[in-house]
Amino acid sequence: MIEDSGLGSTILRTTQFHDLVLRILSGVAKLPVLPVPSGVRVQPVDSGEVADRLAALALGGPAGRVPDLGGPEVRAFTDLAGAFLRAGGRKRRVVPVRLAGRAYAGYRRGDHLTPGHAVGTVTFEEFLDRRHRRPA
């Protein structure tokens, strides 16, 4: 709708933020097992890197749809769950759960990924390390 409106705009599509993956995993980590969507890969990106790109884009004029910005790695959600558990020193069994519906079918197809634009540099492990680092 925005592109078709004729109004000047800039649209940046990004992959999911590390913070979203962390929020999902933190929520389910209260359970005795860690259920995660099976067959779903994600490409989390650092919100600071997205903010930097948005700030740079805001300094210019309307650019239309600009190249996507994705995190540096496409990873299985189960792999990220393992990294989350290791970073927090937790032990849980990771249980892949197949989710139904059109939205999750899109996730299983990888419609939300942009491996050709993996320009982010901060990995999920690096993000977690910063979160778990104790202040000096």
PATI-212205 format. One line per field, with one value per residue (C-alpha): residue number from 1; residue in one letter; x, y, z. Coordinates in Angstrom, 3 decimals. Each point is the difference from the previous one (the first is absolute). Example, Ala and Ser with C-alpha at 12.3 -4.5 7.8 and 13.67 -1.06 7.14 Angstrom:
# PATI-212205
num = [1	2];
residu = [A	S];
px = [12.300	1.370];
py = [-4.500	3.440];
pz = [7.800	-0.660];
This chain:
# PATI-212205
num = [1	2	3	4	5	6	7	8	9	10	11	12	13	14	15	16	17	18	19	20	21	22	23	24	25	26	27	28	29	30	31	32	33	34	35	36	37	38	39	40	41	42	43	44	45	46	47	48	49	50	51	52	53	54	55	56	57	58	59	60	61	62	63	64	65	66	67	68	69	70	71	72	73	74	75	76	77	78	79	80	81	82	83	84	85	86	87	88	89	90	91	92	93	94	95	96	97	98	99	100	101	102	103	104	105	106	107	108	109	110	111	112	113	114	115	116	117	118	119	120	121	122	123	124	125	126	127	128	129	130	131	132	133	134	135	136];
residu = [M	I	E	D	S	G	L	G	S	T	I	L	R	T	T	Q	F	H	D	L	V	L	R	I	L	S	G	V	A	K	L	P	V	L	P	V	P	S	G	V	R	V	Q	P	V	D	S	G	E	V	A	D	R	L	A	A	L	A	L	G	G	P	A	G	R	V	P	D	L	G	G	P	E	V	R	A	F	T	D	L	A	G	A	F	L	R	A	G	G	R	K	R	R	V	V	P	V	R	L	A	G	R	A	Y	A	G	Y	R	R	G	D	H	L	T	P	G	H	A	V	G	T	V	T	F	E	E	F	L	D	R	R	H	R	R	P	A];
px = [0.000	2.778	1.907	-3.160	-1.035	2.273	1.295	3.724	1.150	2.841	-0.736	2.573	-0.900	2.015	0.074	-1.023	1.985	2.130	-2.214	-3.087	1.682	1.179	-3.498	-1.551	2.594	-0.095	-3.764	0.026	3.082	-2.255	-1.306	1.757	0.747	0.715	-2.573	1.107	-1.516	1.283	1.226	0.338	3.232	0.617	2.568	0.089	1.535	1.259	-2.419	2.927	1.096	-3.548	-0.140	3.270	-1.347	-3.288	1.855	2.121	-3.101	-1.791	2.730	-0.821	-3.111	-2.663	1.699	-2.920	0.657	3.652	1.947	-1.037	2.138	0.460	2.072	3.291	-1.297	-3.045	-0.458	-2.495	-2.114	1.080	3.665	-0.766	-1.844	3.147	2.126	-2.488	0.169	3.813	0.344	-2.191	1.547	-3.381	-0.864	-3.283	-1.027	-0.757	-3.220	-0.790	-3.739	-1.651	-2.300	-2.948	-1.338	0.933	2.312	2.151	-0.019	1.593	2.570	0.811	0.452	2.326	-2.115	1.314	3.696	2.369	3.205	1.111	0.068	1.698	1.706	-0.398	3.150	-1.118	-0.759	-2.597	2.782	1.702	-3.325	-0.547	3.548	-0.613	-3.266	1.609	3.171	0.209	0.814	3.508];
py = [0.000	2.400	-0.744	0.415	3.253	2.231	1.625	0.213	-2.701	-2.290	-3.609	-2.191	-3.646	-1.711	-3.450	-0.636	1.723	-2.005	1.473	-1.720	-3.404	0.604	1.029	-3.124	-2.305	1.743	-0.449	-3.716	-0.616	0.066	-3.407	-3.270	-0.489	2.621	-0.254	1.705	0.107	-2.916	0.524	3.750	1.824	3.596	2.632	2.252	3.441	2.439	2.869	2.438	-0.887	0.569	3.344	1.072	-0.868	1.806	3.091	0.021	-0.390	2.798	2.441	-0.507	0.580	-2.594	-3.059	-2.385	-3.617	-0.293	-3.272	-2.254	-0.234	-3.424	-1.439	-1.723	-3.573	-2.039	-2.476	-2.622	1.217	-3.142	1.080	3.431	-1.637	-1.995	3.156	1.725	-2.852	-0.168	3.769	-0.099	-3.180	-1.723	-3.546	-0.791	-2.424	1.870	-1.385	0.901	0.600	0.140	2.987	0.169	2.811	2.072	2.312	-2.856	-1.601	3.243	-0.196	-3.596	1.122	2.777	2.886	2.173	-0.583	1.988	-2.044	2.071	3.067	-1.396	3.308	0.010	-0.962	-0.787	-3.706	-1.281	-1.327	3.406	1.636	-2.468	0.511	3.754	-0.649	-2.357	2.038	1.370	3.729	0.689];
pz = [0.000	0.863	-3.193	-2.069	1.737	-2.051	3.183	0.559	2.375	0.905	0.923	1.721	0.550	2.722	1.479	3.602	2.733	2.431	2.726	-1.447	-0.023	3.571	1.125	-1.513	1.520	3.392	0.098	-0.699	2.171	3.061	-1.045	0.872	-3.731	-2.631	-2.820	-3.207	-3.488	-2.063	-3.517	0.544	-0.720	1.010	-0.910	3.048	-0.318	2.606	0.645	0.248	-3.510	-1.246	1.844	-1.632	-3.461	0.664	1.202	-3.157	-2.155	1.852	-1.006	-3.666	-2.005	-0.741	-1.481	-0.481	0.868	1.029	0.238	2.880	3.113	1.556	2.780	-0.759	0.334	-0.944	2.854	1.058	2.911	1.873	-0.360	1.413	2.899	0.785	-0.102	2.325	2.501	-0.076	0.465	3.082	1.414	-0.189	-0.843	-1.694	-2.652	-3.243	-1.481	-3.612	-0.418	-3.408	-0.173	-2.356	-2.139	-2.989	1.921	1.271	-3.441	-1.203	2.777	-0.934	-3.642	1.165	-1.303	2.854	-0.803	-2.173	-0.302	-2.987	2.261	3.112	0.735	3.782	1.860	3.569	0.478	2.450	2.259	0.028	0.843	2.856	1.258	0.253	1.872	2.507	0.553	3.501	0.379	1.321];
